[in-house]
Structures are given as C-alpha cells and as structure tokens.
Amino acid sequence: MPEGFLGLDPEEMERVASRMDAEAQKLDQAIRQVTSQLRSTEWVGPDRTRFEKEWTSEHQVSIRRTVDLLRTNARELKRHAKEQRAASGR
C-alpha cells in the first residue's frame, strides 16, 4: 500500500467477503447433510431422542448463527469496499 494510504483495498475485501459467503454456504450444506443422514439412520431409543433434540435445539442453532454472522460480515465488507471505491474514485 502506498505511504499515507488510509482505507482498504476494495478487491481484497471483496475476496474476503466472497470467502465468507462460500464458507457460510458450506456450513449450511453441512447442516442439511447431517440432518438428512441423522433422519435416515436406524437408531432407536432415548439416546437418539436426546441427540436429535440437542442437534436441533443447540448445535444446529449455533451453526446457523455462525452462518448468519459470516453472511452479515460479508455484506459489511462489500459495503466498505463499495464506499472505498466511491471515496477513491476507483
């Protein structure tokens, strides 16, 4: 970066934002795959009931929260990149 530069490299921030979106998509897919596999597993009894409850009410929720945060931060980075372009005339 040039001496005295203040701001961010819009292209770099967009790459980071794209990576965040891609990783969020992977986590979303992982949730669907694990849920699908769990539903098709032959497992009967209180341990399954307890595990499914924990998966649905705790683990899945935590992963979805992470997905939401990644997507929110990606949007924020894209916004900053757009603002930097406008400010620098790029």
HTML snippet that shows the backbone in 3Dmol.js (N, CA, C, O; Angstrom):
<script src="https://3Dmol.org/build/3Dmol-min.js"></script>
<div id="view" style="width:600px;height:400px;position:relative"></div>
<script>
const pdb = `
ATOM      1  N   MET A   1       0.833  -1.178   0.000  1.00  0.00           N
ATOM      2  CA  MET A   1       0.000   0.000   0.000  1.00  0.00           C
ATOM      3  C   MET A   1       0.881   1.246   0.000  1.00  0.00           C
ATOM      4  O   MET A   1       1.941   1.258   0.627  1.00  0.00           O
ATOM      5  N   PRO A   2       0.457   2.268  -0.684  1.00  0.00           N
ATOM      6  CA  PRO A   2       1.247   3.494  -0.734  1.00  0.00           C
ATOM      7  C   PRO A   2       1.333   4.161   0.636  1.00  0.00           C
ATOM      8  O   PRO A   2       0.429   4.046   1.464  1.00  0.00           O
ATOM      9  N   GLU A   3       2.426   4.848   0.845  1.00  0.00           N
ATOM     10  CA  GLU A   3       2.615   5.602   2.086  1.00  0.00           C
ATOM     11  C   GLU A   3       1.469   6.600   2.236  1.00  0.00           C
ATOM     12  O   GLU A   3       1.085   7.261   1.271  1.00  0.00           O
ATOM     13  N   GLY A   4       0.935   6.703   3.431  1.00  0.00           N
ATOM     14  CA  GLY A   4      -0.135   7.643   3.696  1.00  0.00           C
ATOM     15  C   GLY A   4      -1.509   7.145   3.273  1.00  0.00           C
ATOM     16  O   GLY A   4      -2.499   7.861   3.421  1.00  0.00           O
ATOM     17  N   PHE A   5      -1.581   5.920   2.747  1.00  0.00           N
ATOM     18  CA  PHE A   5      -2.863   5.352   2.313  1.00  0.00           C
ATOM     19  C   PHE A   5      -3.732   5.096   3.531  1.00  0.00           C
ATOM     20  O   PHE A   5      -3.270   4.552   4.533  1.00  0.00           O
ATOM     21  N   LEU A   6      -4.983   5.490   3.438  1.00  0.00           N
ATOM     22  CA  LEU A   6      -5.936   5.245   4.510  1.00  0.00           C
ATOM     23  C   LEU A   6      -7.161   4.612   3.881  1.00  0.00           C
ATOM     24  O   LEU A   6      -7.760   5.184   2.971  1.00  0.00           O
ATOM     25  N   GLY A   7      -7.525   3.475   4.343  1.00  0.00           N
ATOM     26  CA  GLY A   7      -8.690   2.800   3.787  1.00  0.00           C
ATOM     27  C   GLY A   7      -8.410   1.331   3.588  1.00  0.00           C
ATOM     28  O   GLY A   7      -7.625   0.728   4.320  1.00  0.00           O
ATOM     29  N   LEU A   8      -9.049   0.768   2.606  1.00  0.00           N
ATOM     30  CA  LEU A   8      -8.896  -0.652   2.338  1.00  0.00           C
ATOM     31  C   LEU A   8      -8.797  -0.878   0.844  1.00  0.00           C
ATOM     32  O   LEU A   8      -9.179  -0.024   0.044  1.00  0.00           O
ATOM     33  N   ASP A   9      -8.289  -2.017   0.488  1.00  0.00           N
ATOM     34  CA  ASP A   9      -8.220  -2.426  -0.906  1.00  0.00           C
ATOM     35  C   ASP A   9      -9.565  -3.090  -1.233  1.00  0.00           C
ATOM     36  O   ASP A   9      -9.842  -4.182  -0.737  1.00  0.00           O
ATOM     37  N   PRO A  10     -10.399  -2.453  -2.056  1.00  0.00           N
ATOM     38  CA  PRO A  10     -11.735  -2.997  -2.323  1.00  0.00           C
ATOM     39  C   PRO A  10     -11.722  -4.419  -2.887  1.00  0.00           C
ATOM     40  O   PRO A  10     -12.549  -5.249  -2.510  1.00  0.00           O
ATOM     41  N   GLU A  11     -10.783  -4.694  -3.789  1.00  0.00           N
ATOM     42  CA  GLU A  11     -10.720  -6.036  -4.368  1.00  0.00           C
ATOM     43  C   GLU A  11     -10.405  -7.087  -3.305  1.00  0.00           C
ATOM     44  O   GLU A  11     -10.986  -8.172  -3.285  1.00  0.00           O
ATOM     45  N   GLU A  12      -9.482  -6.737  -2.433  1.00  0.00           N
ATOM     46  CA  GLU A  12      -9.113  -7.668  -1.365  1.00  0.00           C
ATOM     47  C   GLU A  12     -10.298  -7.922  -0.435  1.00  0.00           C
ATOM     48  O   GLU A  12     -10.557  -9.063  -0.053  1.00  0.00           O
ATOM     49  N   MET A  13     -11.010  -6.871  -0.075  1.00  0.00           N
ATOM     50  CA  MET A  13     -12.164  -7.019   0.810  1.00  0.00           C
ATOM     51  C   MET A  13     -13.266  -7.827   0.148  1.00  0.00           C
ATOM     52  O   MET A  13     -13.947  -8.607   0.813  1.00  0.00           O
ATOM     53  N   GLU A  14     -13.448  -7.651  -1.148  1.00  0.00           N
ATOM     54  CA  GLU A  14     -14.453  -8.443  -1.852  1.00  0.00           C
ATOM     55  C   GLU A  14     -14.053  -9.921  -1.900  1.00  0.00           C
ATOM     56  O   GLU A  14     -14.913 -10.800  -1.838  1.00  0.00           O
ATOM     57  N   ARG A  15     -12.755 -10.193  -2.008  1.00  0.00           N
ATOM     58  CA  ARG A  15     -12.299 -11.591  -1.962  1.00  0.00           C
ATOM     59  C   ARG A  15     -12.579 -12.199  -0.586  1.00  0.00           C
ATOM     60  O   ARG A  15     -13.028 -13.341  -0.487  1.00  0.00           O
ATOM     61  N   VAL A  16     -12.314 -11.437   0.465  1.00  0.00           N
ATOM     62  CA  VAL A  16     -12.586 -11.924   1.821  1.00  0.00           C
ATOM     63  C   VAL A  16     -14.091 -12.150   1.992  1.00  0.00           C
ATOM     64  O   VAL A  16     -14.510 -13.163   2.552  1.00  0.00           O
ATOM     65  N   ALA A  17     -14.892 -11.212   1.512  1.00  0.00           N
ATOM     66  CA  ALA A  17     -16.353 -11.341   1.607  1.00  0.00           C
ATOM     67  C   ALA A  17     -16.838 -12.571   0.846  1.00  0.00           C
ATOM     68  O   ALA A  17     -17.707 -13.299   1.326  1.00  0.00           O
ATOM     69  N   SER A  18     -16.279 -12.802  -0.336  1.00  0.00           N
ATOM     70  CA  SER A  18     -16.659 -13.983  -1.121  1.00  0.00           C
ATOM     71  C   SER A  18     -16.303 -15.264  -0.385  1.00  0.00           C
ATOM     72  O   SER A  18     -17.069 -16.227  -0.402  1.00  0.00           O
ATOM     73  N   ARG A  19     -15.146 -15.277   0.258  1.00  0.00           N
ATOM     74  CA  ARG A  19     -14.738 -16.452   1.030  1.00  0.00           C
ATOM     75  C   ARG A  19     -15.702 -16.679   2.185  1.00  0.00           C
ATOM     76  O   ARG A  19     -16.088 -17.815   2.459  1.00  0.00           O
ATOM     77  N   MET A  20     -16.094 -15.602   2.863  1.00  0.00           N
ATOM     78  CA  MET A  20     -17.047 -15.733   3.968  1.00  0.00           C
ATOM     79  C   MET A  20     -18.373 -16.308   3.472  1.00  0.00           C
ATOM     80  O   MET A  20     -18.944 -17.194   4.107  1.00  0.00           O
ATOM     81  N   ASP A  21     -18.861 -15.803   2.335  1.00  0.00           N
ATOM     82  CA  ASP A  21     -20.101 -16.330   1.758  1.00  0.00           C
ATOM     83  C   ASP A  21     -19.960 -17.808   1.409  1.00  0.00           C
ATOM     84  O   ASP A  21     -20.869 -18.597   1.666  1.00  0.00           O
ATOM     85  N   ALA A  22     -18.826 -18.183   0.826  1.00  0.00           N
ATOM     86  CA  ALA A  22     -18.604 -19.580   0.436  1.00  0.00           C
ATOM     87  C   ALA A  22     -18.564 -20.490   1.657  1.00  0.00           C
ATOM     88  O   ALA A  22     -19.130 -21.582   1.639  1.00  0.00           O
ATOM     89  N   GLU A  23     -17.900 -20.045   2.708  1.00  0.00           N
ATOM     90  CA  GLU A  23     -17.807 -20.868   3.917  1.00  0.00           C
ATOM     91  C   GLU A  23     -19.167 -20.965   4.607  1.00  0.00           C
ATOM     92  O   GLU A  23     -19.507 -22.008   5.164  1.00  0.00           O
ATOM     93  N   ALA A  24     -19.938 -19.892   4.572  1.00  0.00           N
ATOM     94  CA  ALA A  24     -21.294 -19.935   5.126  1.00  0.00           C
ATOM     95  C   ALA A  24     -22.128 -20.968   4.371  1.00  0.00           C
ATOM     96  O   ALA A  24     -22.886 -21.728   4.972  1.00  0.00           O
ATOM     97  N   GLN A  25     -21.979 -20.984   3.050  1.00  0.00           N
ATOM     98  CA  GLN A  25     -22.699 -21.956   2.226  1.00  0.00           C
ATOM     99  C   GLN A  25     -22.298 -23.390   2.592  1.00  0.00           C
ATOM    100  O   GLN A  25     -23.146 -24.279   2.659  1.00  0.00           O
ATOM    101  N   LYS A  26     -21.014 -23.603   2.825  1.00  0.00           N
ATOM    102  CA  LYS A  26     -20.544 -24.940   3.212  1.00  0.00           C
ATOM    103  C   LYS A  26     -21.152 -25.375   4.543  1.00  0.00           C
ATOM    104  O   LYS A  26     -21.563 -26.525   4.698  1.00  0.00           O
ATOM    105  N   LEU A  27     -21.205 -24.450   5.503  1.00  0.00           N
ATOM    106  CA  LEU A  27     -21.803 -24.787   6.801  1.00  0.00           C
ATOM    107  C   LEU A  27     -23.286 -25.084   6.652  1.00  0.00           C
ATOM    108  O   LEU A  27     -23.802 -26.013   7.273  1.00  0.00           O
ATOM    109  N   ASP A  28     -23.974 -24.297   5.831  1.00  0.00           N
ATOM    110  CA  ASP A  28     -25.392 -24.538   5.558  1.00  0.00           C
ATOM    111  C   ASP A  28     -25.596 -25.931   4.971  1.00  0.00           C
ATOM    112  O   ASP A  28     -26.505 -26.659   5.367  1.00  0.00           O
ATOM    113  N   GLN A  29     -24.741 -26.285   4.025  1.00  0.00           N
ATOM    114  CA  GLN A  29     -24.814 -27.606   3.402  1.00  0.00           C
ATOM    115  C   GLN A  29     -24.526 -28.709   4.420  1.00  0.00           C
ATOM    116  O   GLN A  29     -25.171 -29.757   4.400  1.00  0.00           O
ATOM    117  N   ALA A  30     -23.574 -28.480   5.296  1.00  0.00           N
ATOM    118  CA  ALA A  30     -23.242 -29.467   6.325  1.00  0.00           C
ATOM    119  C   ALA A  30     -24.439 -29.719   7.242  1.00  0.00           C
ATOM    120  O   ALA A  30     -24.709 -30.862   7.614  1.00  0.00           O
ATOM    121  N   ILE A  31     -25.145 -28.670   7.601  1.00  0.00           N
ATOM    122  CA  ILE A  31     -26.346 -28.828   8.431  1.00  0.00           C
ATOM    123  C   ILE A  31     -27.352 -29.729   7.722  1.00  0.00           C
ATOM    124  O   ILE A  31     -27.889 -30.663   8.317  1.00  0.00           O
ATOM    125  N   ARG A  32     -27.600 -29.443   6.453  1.00  0.00           N
ATOM    126  CA  ARG A  32     -28.569 -30.241   5.695  1.00  0.00           C
ATOM    127  C   ARG A  32     -28.125 -31.701   5.583  1.00  0.00           C
ATOM    128  O   ARG A  32     -28.940 -32.611   5.727  1.00  0.00           O
ATOM    129  N   GLN A  33     -26.846 -31.920   5.328  1.00  0.00           N
ATOM    130  CA  GLN A  33     -26.345 -33.284   5.162  1.00  0.00           C
ATOM    131  C   GLN A  33     -26.415 -34.074   6.468  1.00  0.00           C
ATOM    132  O   GLN A  33     -26.847 -35.226   6.477  1.00  0.00           O
ATOM    133  N   VAL A  34     -25.992 -33.457   7.560  1.00  0.00           N
ATOM    134  CA  VAL A  34     -26.034 -34.146   8.854  1.00  0.00           C
ATOM    135  C   VAL A  34     -27.479 -34.440   9.246  1.00  0.00           C
ATOM    136  O   VAL A  34     -27.786 -35.534   9.721  1.00  0.00           O
ATOM    137  N   THR A  35     -28.359 -33.472   9.050  1.00  0.00           N
ATOM    138  CA  THR A  35     -29.774 -33.668   9.388  1.00  0.00           C
ATOM    139  C   THR A  35     -30.366 -34.795   8.554  1.00  0.00           C
ATOM    140  O   THR A  35     -31.084 -35.647   9.080  1.00  0.00           O
ATOM    141  N   SER A  36     -30.076 -34.805   7.283  1.00  0.00           N
ATOM    142  CA  SER A  36     -30.583 -35.857   6.396  1.00  0.00           C
ATOM    143  C   SER A  36     -30.056 -37.221   6.805  1.00  0.00           C
ATOM    144  O   SER A  36     -30.806 -38.195   6.871  1.00  0.00           O
ATOM    145  N   GLN A  37     -28.777 -37.281   7.075  1.00  0.00           N
ATOM    146  CA  GLN A  37     -28.188 -38.566   7.481  1.00  0.00           C
ATOM    147  C   GLN A  37     -28.752 -39.043   8.811  1.00  0.00           C
ATOM    148  O   GLN A  37     -29.012 -40.232   8.996  1.00  0.00           O
ATOM    149  N   LEU A  38     -28.935 -38.123   9.716  1.00  0.00           N
ATOM    150  CA  LEU A  38     -29.497 -38.475  11.015  1.00  0.00           C
ATOM    151  C   LEU A  38     -30.905 -39.052  10.853  1.00  0.00           C
ATOM    152  O   LEU A  38     -31.258 -40.037  11.502  1.00  0.00           O
ATOM    153  N   ARG A  39     -31.703 -38.434   9.984  1.00  0.00           N
ATOM    154  CA  ARG A  39     -33.074 -38.921   9.758  1.00  0.00           C
ATOM    155  C   ARG A  39     -33.098 -40.323   9.156  1.00  0.00           C
ATOM    156  O   ARG A  39     -34.013 -41.102   9.423  1.00  0.00           O
ATOM    157  N   SER A  40     -32.101 -40.640   8.354  1.00  0.00           N
ATOM    158  CA  SER A  40     -32.105 -41.941   7.679  1.00  0.00           C
ATOM    159  C   SER A  40     -31.366 -43.023   8.466  1.00  0.00           C
ATOM    160  O   SER A  40     -31.278 -44.164   8.014  1.00  0.00           O
ATOM    161  N   THR A  41     -30.844 -42.680   9.622  1.00  0.00           N
ATOM    162  CA  THR A  41     -30.110 -43.639  10.447  1.00  0.00           C
ATOM    163  C   THR A  41     -31.074 -44.487  11.259  1.00  0.00           C
ATOM    164  O   THR A  41     -32.028 -43.979  11.849  1.00  0.00           O
ATOM    165  N   GLU A  42     -30.811 -45.780  11.280  1.00  0.00           N
ATOM    166  CA  GLU A  42     -31.613 -46.675  12.107  1.00  0.00           C
ATOM    167  C   GLU A  42     -31.045 -46.650  13.523  1.00  0.00           C
ATOM    168  O   GLU A  42     -30.084 -47.346  13.849  1.00  0.00           O
ATOM    169  N   TRP A  43     -31.667 -45.834  14.334  1.00  0.00           N
ATOM    170  CA  TRP A  43     -31.219 -45.659  15.709  1.00  0.00           C
ATOM    171  C   TRP A  43     -32.461 -45.389  16.534  1.00  0.00           C
ATOM    172  O   TRP A  43     -33.149 -44.393  16.310  1.00  0.00           O
ATOM    173  N   VAL A  44     -32.753 -46.247  17.470  1.00  0.00           N
ATOM    174  CA  VAL A  44     -33.970 -46.147  18.260  1.00  0.00           C
ATOM    175  C   VAL A  44     -33.594 -46.059  19.728  1.00  0.00           C
ATOM    176  O   VAL A  44     -32.666 -46.723  20.191  1.00  0.00           O
ATOM    177  N   GLY A  45     -34.328 -45.233  20.445  1.00  0.00           N
ATOM    178  CA  GLY A  45     -34.129 -45.171  21.878  1.00  0.00           C
ATOM    179  C   GLY A  45     -33.935 -43.759  22.394  1.00  0.00           C
ATOM    180  O   GLY A  45     -33.909 -42.792  21.633  1.00  0.00           O
ATOM    181  N   PRO A  46     -33.802 -43.669  23.700  1.00  0.00           N
ATOM    182  CA  PRO A  46     -33.704 -42.348  24.327  1.00  0.00           C
ATOM    183  C   PRO A  46     -32.434 -41.585  23.943  1.00  0.00           C
ATOM    184  O   PRO A  46     -32.439 -40.354  23.918  1.00  0.00           O
ATOM    185  N   ASP A  47     -31.357 -42.296  23.647  1.00  0.00           N
ATOM    186  CA  ASP A  47     -30.133 -41.593  23.240  1.00  0.00           C
ATOM    187  C   ASP A  47     -30.343 -40.860  21.916  1.00  0.00           C
ATOM    188  O   ASP A  47     -29.887 -39.730  21.741  1.00  0.00           O
ATOM    189  N   ARG A  48     -31.038 -41.517  20.990  1.00  0.00           N
ATOM    190  CA  ARG A  48     -31.327 -40.851  19.715  1.00  0.00           C
ATOM    191  C   ARG A  48     -32.210 -39.633  19.946  1.00  0.00           C
ATOM    192  O   ARG A  48     -31.938 -38.554  19.419  1.00  0.00           O
ATOM    193  N   THR A  49     -33.248 -39.803  20.721  1.00  0.00           N
ATOM    194  CA  THR A  49     -34.162 -38.695  21.004  1.00  0.00           C
ATOM    195  C   THR A  49     -33.403 -37.523  21.611  1.00  0.00           C
ATOM    196  O   THR A  49     -33.596 -36.374  21.215  1.00  0.00           O
ATOM    197  N   ARG A  50     -32.549 -37.819  22.565  1.00  0.00           N
ATOM    198  CA  ARG A  50     -31.762 -36.780  23.223  1.00  0.00           C
ATOM    199  C   ARG A  50     -30.799 -36.114  22.224  1.00  0.00           C
ATOM    200  O   ARG A  50     -30.678 -34.890  22.191  1.00  0.00           O
ATOM    201  N   PHE A  51     -30.122 -36.934  21.416  1.00  0.00           N
ATOM    202  CA  PHE A  51     -29.177 -36.384  20.440  1.00  0.00           C
ATOM    203  C   PHE A  51     -29.903 -35.506  19.416  1.00  0.00           C
ATOM    204  O   PHE A  51     -29.451 -34.401  19.117  1.00  0.00           O
ATOM    205  N   GLU A  52     -31.017 -35.991  18.882  1.00  0.00           N
ATOM    206  CA  GLU A  52     -31.769 -35.203  17.902  1.00  0.00           C
ATOM    207  C   GLU A  52     -32.228 -33.881  18.493  1.00  0.00           C
ATOM    208  O   GLU A  52     -32.183 -32.845  17.830  1.00  0.00           O
ATOM    209  N   LYS A  53     -32.667 -33.923  19.742  1.00  0.00           N
ATOM    210  CA  LYS A  53     -33.112 -32.694  20.407  1.00  0.00           C
ATOM    211  C   LYS A  53     -31.935 -31.723  20.537  1.00  0.00           C
ATOM    212  O   LYS A  53     -32.074 -30.535  20.246  1.00  0.00           O
ATOM    213  N   GLU A  54     -30.784 -32.227  20.971  1.00  0.00           N
ATOM    214  CA  GLU A  54     -29.601 -31.369  21.103  1.00  0.00           C
ATOM    215  C   GLU A  54     -29.161 -30.841  19.739  1.00  0.00           C
ATOM    216  O   GLU A  54     -28.804 -29.670  19.610  1.00  0.00           O
ATOM    217  N   TRP A  55     -29.186 -31.704  18.722  1.00  0.00           N
ATOM    218  CA  TRP A  55     -28.782 -31.274  17.378  1.00  0.00           C
ATOM    219  C   TRP A  55     -29.684 -30.144  16.891  1.00  0.00           C
ATOM    220  O   TRP A  55     -29.205 -29.129  16.385  1.00  0.00           O
ATOM    221  N   THR A  56     -30.994 -30.331  17.048  1.00  0.00           N
ATOM    222  CA  THR A  56     -31.953 -29.355  16.541  1.00  0.00           C
ATOM    223  C   THR A  56     -31.978 -28.067  17.359  1.00  0.00           C
ATOM    224  O   THR A  56     -32.013 -26.972  16.797  1.00  0.00           O
ATOM    225  N   SER A  57     -31.961 -28.195  18.672  1.00  0.00           N
ATOM    226  CA  SER A  57     -32.157 -27.007  19.510  1.00  0.00           C
ATOM    227  C   SER A  57     -30.871 -26.298  19.915  1.00  0.00           C
ATOM    228  O   SER A  57     -30.907 -25.132  20.309  1.00  0.00           O
ATOM    229  N   GLU A  58     -29.729 -26.990  19.823  1.00  0.00           N
ATOM    230  CA  GLU A  58     -28.474 -26.365  20.248  1.00  0.00           C
ATOM    231  C   GLU A  58     -27.445 -26.279  19.123  1.00  0.00           C
ATOM    232  O   GLU A  58     -27.070 -25.185  18.702  1.00  0.00           O
ATOM    233  N   HIS A  59     -26.997 -27.415  18.645  1.00  0.00           N
ATOM    234  CA  HIS A  59     -25.887 -27.439  17.694  1.00  0.00           C
ATOM    235  C   HIS A  59     -26.254 -26.791  16.360  1.00  0.00           C
ATOM    236  O   HIS A  59     -25.517 -25.954  15.840  1.00  0.00           O
ATOM    237  N   GLN A  60     -27.385 -27.183  15.825  1.00  0.00           N
ATOM    238  CA  GLN A  60     -27.836 -26.614  14.559  1.00  0.00           C
ATOM    239  C   GLN A  60     -28.042 -25.105  14.694  1.00  0.00           C
ATOM    240  O   GLN A  60     -27.692 -24.345  13.791  1.00  0.00           O
ATOM    241  N   VAL A  61     -28.597 -24.684  15.794  1.00  0.00           N
ATOM    242  CA  VAL A  61     -28.826 -23.258  16.044  1.00  0.00           C
ATOM    243  C   VAL A  61     -27.495 -22.506  16.102  1.00  0.00           C
ATOM    244  O   VAL A  61     -27.370 -21.419  15.538  1.00  0.00           O
ATOM    245  N   SER A  62     -26.512 -23.078  16.776  1.00  0.00           N
ATOM    246  CA  SER A  62     -25.197 -22.435  16.867  1.00  0.00           C
ATOM    247  C   SER A  62     -24.536 -22.314  15.498  1.00  0.00           C
ATOM    248  O   SER A  62     -23.954 -21.280  15.172  1.00  0.00           O
ATOM    249  N   ILE A  63     -24.626 -23.364  14.709  1.00  0.00           N
ATOM    250  CA  ILE A  63     -24.029 -23.319  13.372  1.00  0.00           C
ATOM    251  C   ILE A  63     -24.759 -22.296  12.512  1.00  0.00           C
ATOM    252  O   ILE A  63     -24.119 -21.532  11.789  1.00  0.00           O
ATOM    253  N   ARG A  64     -26.079 -22.271  12.578  1.00  0.00           N
ATOM    254  CA  ARG A  64     -26.852 -21.282  11.798  1.00  0.00           C
ATOM    255  C   ARG A  64     -26.503 -19.851  12.224  1.00  0.00           C
ATOM    256  O   ARG A  64     -26.445 -18.944  11.393  1.00  0.00           O
ATOM    257  N   ARG A  65     -26.275 -19.664  13.508  1.00  0.00           N
ATOM    258  CA  ARG A  65     -25.867 -18.344  13.991  1.00  0.00           C
ATOM    259  C   ARG A  65     -24.530 -17.950  13.364  1.00  0.00           C
ATOM    260  O   ARG A  65     -24.337 -16.801  12.967  1.00  0.00           O
ATOM    261  N   THR A  66     -23.619 -18.902  13.279  1.00  0.00           N
ATOM    262  CA  THR A  66     -22.325 -18.659  12.640  1.00  0.00           C
ATOM    263  C   THR A  66     -22.508 -18.336  11.165  1.00  0.00           C
ATOM    264  O   THR A  66     -21.866 -17.422  10.648  1.00  0.00           O
ATOM    265  N   VAL A  67     -23.376 -19.075  10.483  1.00  0.00           N
ATOM    266  CA  VAL A  67     -23.680 -18.807   9.074  1.00  0.00           C
ATOM    267  C   VAL A  67     -24.190 -17.371   8.915  1.00  0.00           C
ATOM    268  O   VAL A  67     -23.743 -16.635   8.035  1.00  0.00           O
ATOM    269  N   ASP A  68     -25.120 -16.993   9.768  1.00  0.00           N
ATOM    270  CA  ASP A  68     -25.685 -15.632   9.705  1.00  0.00           C
ATOM    271  C   ASP A  68     -24.611 -14.572   9.936  1.00  0.00           C
ATOM    272  O   ASP A  68     -24.586 -13.549   9.251  1.00  0.00           O
ATOM    273  N   LEU A  69     -23.725 -14.818  10.900  1.00  0.00           N
ATOM    274  CA  LEU A  69     -22.653 -13.856  11.171  1.00  0.00           C
ATOM    275  C   LEU A  69     -21.685 -13.735  10.001  1.00  0.00           C
ATOM    276  O   LEU A  69     -21.257 -12.633   9.657  1.00  0.00           O
ATOM    277  N   LEU A  70     -21.342 -14.864   9.392  1.00  0.00           N
ATOM    278  CA  LEU A  70     -20.462 -14.818   8.225  1.00  0.00           C
ATOM    279  C   LEU A  70     -21.107 -14.016   7.098  1.00  0.00           C
ATOM    280  O   LEU A  70     -20.449 -13.188   6.469  1.00  0.00           O
ATOM    281  N   ARG A  71     -22.372 -14.254   6.844  1.00  0.00           N
ATOM    282  CA  ARG A  71     -23.064 -13.535   5.767  1.00  0.00           C
ATOM    283  C   ARG A  71     -23.225 -12.048   6.092  1.00  0.00           C
ATOM    284  O   ARG A  71     -23.087 -11.201   5.209  1.00  0.00           O
ATOM    285  N   THR A  72     -23.511 -11.737   7.334  1.00  0.00           N
ATOM    286  CA  THR A  72     -23.618 -10.336   7.745  1.00  0.00           C
ATOM    287  C   THR A  72     -22.283  -9.621   7.574  1.00  0.00           C
ATOM    288  O   THR A  72     -22.231  -8.506   7.056  1.00  0.00           O
ATOM    289  N   ASN A  73     -21.214 -10.263   8.006  1.00  0.00           N
ATOM    290  CA  ASN A  73     -19.893  -9.657   7.868  1.00  0.00           C
ATOM    291  C   ASN A  73     -19.473  -9.537   6.410  1.00  0.00           C
ATOM    292  O   ASN A  73     -18.806  -8.572   6.037  1.00  0.00           O
ATOM    293  N   ALA A  74     -19.851 -10.498   5.589  1.00  0.00           N
ATOM    294  CA  ALA A  74     -19.540 -10.420   4.158  1.00  0.00           C
ATOM    295  C   ALA A  74     -20.244  -9.211   3.539  1.00  0.00           C
ATOM    296  O   ALA A  74     -19.644  -8.473   2.758  1.00  0.00           O
ATOM    297  N   ARG A  75     -21.503  -9.014   3.884  1.00  0.00           N
ATOM    298  CA  ARG A  75     -22.235  -7.829   3.373  1.00  0.00           C
ATOM    299  C   ARG A  75     -21.568  -6.535   3.827  1.00  0.00           C
ATOM    300  O   ARG A  75     -21.458  -5.576   3.064  1.00  0.00           O
ATOM    301  N   GLU A  76     -21.130  -6.525   5.072  1.00  0.00           N
ATOM    302  CA  GLU A  76     -20.463  -5.339   5.614  1.00  0.00           C
ATOM    303  C   GLU A  76     -19.160  -5.048   4.866  1.00  0.00           C
ATOM    304  O   GLU A  76     -18.875  -3.897   4.536  1.00  0.00           O
ATOM    305  N   LEU A  77     -18.383  -6.076   4.604  1.00  0.00           N
ATOM    306  CA  LEU A  77     -17.134  -5.891   3.852  1.00  0.00           C
ATOM    307  C   LEU A  77     -17.414  -5.386   2.442  1.00  0.00           C
ATOM    308  O   LEU A  77     -16.709  -4.512   1.938  1.00  0.00           O
ATOM    309  N   LYS A  78     -18.438  -5.934   1.812  1.00  0.00           N
ATOM    310  CA  LYS A  78     -18.808  -5.473   0.469  1.00  0.00           C
ATOM    311  C   LYS A  78     -19.224  -4.000   0.492  1.00  0.00           C
ATOM    312  O   LYS A  78     -18.893  -3.236  -0.415  1.00  0.00           O
ATOM    313  N   ARG A  79     -19.948  -3.620   1.535  1.00  0.00           N
ATOM    314  CA  ARG A  79     -20.365  -2.220   1.668  1.00  0.00           C
ATOM    315  C   ARG A  79     -19.148  -1.318   1.828  1.00  0.00           C
ATOM    316  O   ARG A  79     -19.068  -0.261   1.203  1.00  0.00           O
ATOM    317  N   HIS A  80     -18.197  -1.738   2.671  1.00  0.00           N
ATOM    318  CA  HIS A  80     -16.980  -0.956   2.865  1.00  0.00           C
ATOM    319  C   HIS A  80     -16.181  -0.846   1.561  1.00  0.00           C
ATOM    320  O   HIS A  80     -15.628   0.210   1.251  1.00  0.00           O
ATOM    321  N   ALA A  81     -16.127  -1.927   0.816  1.00  0.00           N
ATOM    322  CA  ALA A  81     -15.403  -1.907  -0.463  1.00  0.00           C
ATOM    323  C   ALA A  81     -16.062  -0.914  -1.421  1.00  0.00           C
ATOM    324  O   ALA A  81     -15.379  -0.155  -2.110  1.00  0.00           O
ATOM    325  N   LYS A  82     -17.370  -0.929  -1.456  1.00  0.00           N
ATOM    326  CA  LYS A  82     -18.112  -0.001  -2.326  1.00  0.00           C
ATOM    327  C   LYS A  82     -17.861   1.454  -1.901  1.00  0.00           C
ATOM    328  O   LYS A  82     -17.663   2.330  -2.743  1.00  0.00           O
ATOM    329  N   GLU A  83     -17.872   1.695  -0.591  1.00  0.00           N
ATOM    330  CA  GLU A  83     -17.620   3.043  -0.089  1.00  0.00           C
ATOM    331  C   GLU A  83     -16.196   3.485  -0.419  1.00  0.00           C
ATOM    332  O   GLU A  83     -15.972   4.644  -0.769  1.00  0.00           O
ATOM    333  N   GLN A  84     -15.228   2.562  -0.309  1.00  0.00           N
ATOM    334  CA  GLN A  84     -13.841   2.892  -0.610  1.00  0.00           C
ATOM    335  C   GLN A  84     -13.690   3.248  -2.091  1.00  0.00           C
ATOM    336  O   GLN A  84     -12.979   4.189  -2.445  1.00  0.00           O
ATOM    337  N   ARG A  85     -14.358   2.495  -2.934  1.00  0.00           N
ATOM    338  CA  ARG A  85     -14.306   2.806  -4.379  1.00  0.00           C
ATOM    339  C   ARG A  85     -14.870   4.193  -4.645  1.00  0.00           C
ATOM    340  O   ARG A  85     -14.302   4.959  -5.424  1.00  0.00           O
ATOM    341  N   ALA A  86     -15.979   4.516  -4.003  1.00  0.00           N
ATOM    342  CA  ALA A  86     -16.602   5.825  -4.211  1.00  0.00           C
ATOM    343  C   ALA A  86     -15.682   6.936  -3.700  1.00  0.00           C
ATOM    344  O   ALA A  86     -15.564   7.986  -4.332  1.00  0.00           O
ATOM    345  N   ALA A  87     -15.034   6.707  -2.563  1.00  0.00           N
ATOM    346  CA  ALA A  87     -14.177   7.721  -1.968  1.00  0.00           C
ATOM    347  C   ALA A  87     -12.889   7.931  -2.774  1.00  0.00           C
ATOM    348  O   ALA A  87     -12.360   9.041  -2.841  1.00  0.00           O
ATOM    349  N   SER A  88     -12.396   6.850  -3.383  1.00  0.00           N
ATOM    350  CA  SER A  88     -11.129   6.953  -4.089  1.00  0.00           C
ATOM    351  C   SER A  88     -11.301   7.088  -5.597  1.00  0.00           C
ATOM    352  O   SER A  88     -10.326   7.232  -6.334  1.00  0.00           O
ATOM    353  N   GLY A  89     -12.538   7.039  -6.039  1.00  0.00           N
ATOM    354  CA  GLY A  89     -12.788   7.172  -7.472  1.00  0.00           C
ATOM    355  C   GLY A  89     -12.377   5.967  -8.271  1.00  0.00           C
ATOM    356  O   GLY A  89     -12.101   6.090  -9.465  1.00  0.00           O
ATOM    357  N   ARG A  90     -12.324   4.775  -7.641  1.00  0.00           N
ATOM    358  CA  ARG A  90     -11.901   3.536  -8.323  1.00  0.00           C
ATOM    359  C   ARG A  90     -13.063   2.772  -8.858  1.00  0.00           C
ATOM    360  O   ARG A  90     -12.881   1.711  -9.456  1.00  0.00           O
TER     361      ARG A  90
END
`;
const viewer = $3Dmol.createViewer("view");
viewer.addModel(pdb, "pdb");
viewer.setStyle({}, {cartoon: {color: "spectrum"}});
viewer.zoomTo();
viewer.render();
</script>
